Amino acid sequence: MILGFSMGGLVARQALRPTADNVTMPPVPLLIGIANPWGGSMEVRTGARLAFAADSWRQFVDGSEFITRLFDDPLPTKTAVHMIYGLGGDDEFLPGPDDGMLGEQTMARAEARAEAASVTVVPDATHTSIISDDAAICKVTELLAGVLAEQGRDAGATTEAGR
């Protein structure tokens, strides 16, 4: 199971993609993305222009090759993806609803929504408060409990078959 907050969700998704080198990742049944900039970040664009900005920042700018190609390859079919994001921000520089750091248009990118088994929007949570928001924590707990219960059922079936 992987829980990826903000840019961490993009890094996790990239790591789970099939690679040209045929590197096989162990099965990951659950990827929970919280406040992920699936469409890139307009906010990062400003920092990426600085001479001392790390290359990783430039990769997360909206419209970058990394962001554009992020959904080129599907995730393994055994990986269930769930999205959680807040809309409790009020950033005057972001178009539409936002979490104070990211606009809904980037967190709810069409390809990400299509891939997701569920999308949970926490209306009052900001980009930073969502990690301690009760509704978000309850959703994460519910998702983790579901996977653990499924793994327990699978382990029980394996044990019964082995007898």
C-alpha positions, 0 to 999 in steps of 0.5 A, spaced: 500 500 500 502 506 498 499 513 500 502 519 496 501 526 499 502 532 494 507 530 489 509 524 492 502 521 489 505 523 482 512 519 484 508 513 487 504 513 480 510 513 476 514 508 480 508 503 479 508 504 471 511 498 467 518 500 465 522 499 459 527 495 462 521 490 464 523 491 472 517 488 476 514 491 482 511 487 487 504 487 487 501 494 490 494 493 492 492 500 494 495 507 492 491 513 495 493 520 493 492 526 497 492 533 494 496 530 488 497 535 482 496 530 477 495 536 472 502 539 474 502 545 479 502 553 477 505 554 483 511 550 482 512 554 475 514 560 479 520 557 483 522 552 477 524 559 473 529 560 479 536 559 477 537 554 483 531 550 482 532 543 482 530 539 476 525 535 480 521 542 480 521 543 473 518 536 472 512 538 476 510 544 472 504 544 469 505 542 461 512 539 463 513 532 459 513 528 466 506 531 467 504 530 460 506 523 459 504 521 467 498 517 464 501 514 458 501 507 461 496 504 465 497 502 472 497 494 474 490 492 474 491 489 481 492 496 484 486 500 486 487 508 486 483 512 490 483 520 490 482 525 496 483 532 495 480 538 499 477 545 496 477 549 502 482 554 500 481 561 497 487 562 492 486 568 488 491 566 483 488 559 482 482 559 477 476 556 480 475 552 487 482 550 490 485 547 496 490 554 497 495 551 493 492 547 488 486 548 483 481 543 483 482 542 475 489 539 477 487 535 482 481 532 478 485 531 472 480 527 467 485 521 466 486 521 474 479 521 475 478 515 470 483 511 473 480 512 480 476 507 484 473 513 488 474 520 489 473 524 495 472 531 496 473 534 503 470 541 502 473 545 508 480 542 507 486 546 505 492 543 502 496 542 509 490 541 513 487 535 509 493 531 512 489 532 519 482 532 517 477 527 520 474 526 514 480 525 510 483 520 515 476 516 516 477 515 508 484 513 509 482 508 514 476 505 511 481 504 505 486 501 509 481 496 513 478 494 506 485 492 503 487 488 510 480 485 510 481 482 503 488 480 504 486 476 510 480 473 506 486 471 501 490 468 506 485 464 509 483 461 503 490 459 501 491 456 508 484 452 507 487 450 500 493 448 503 490 443 508 
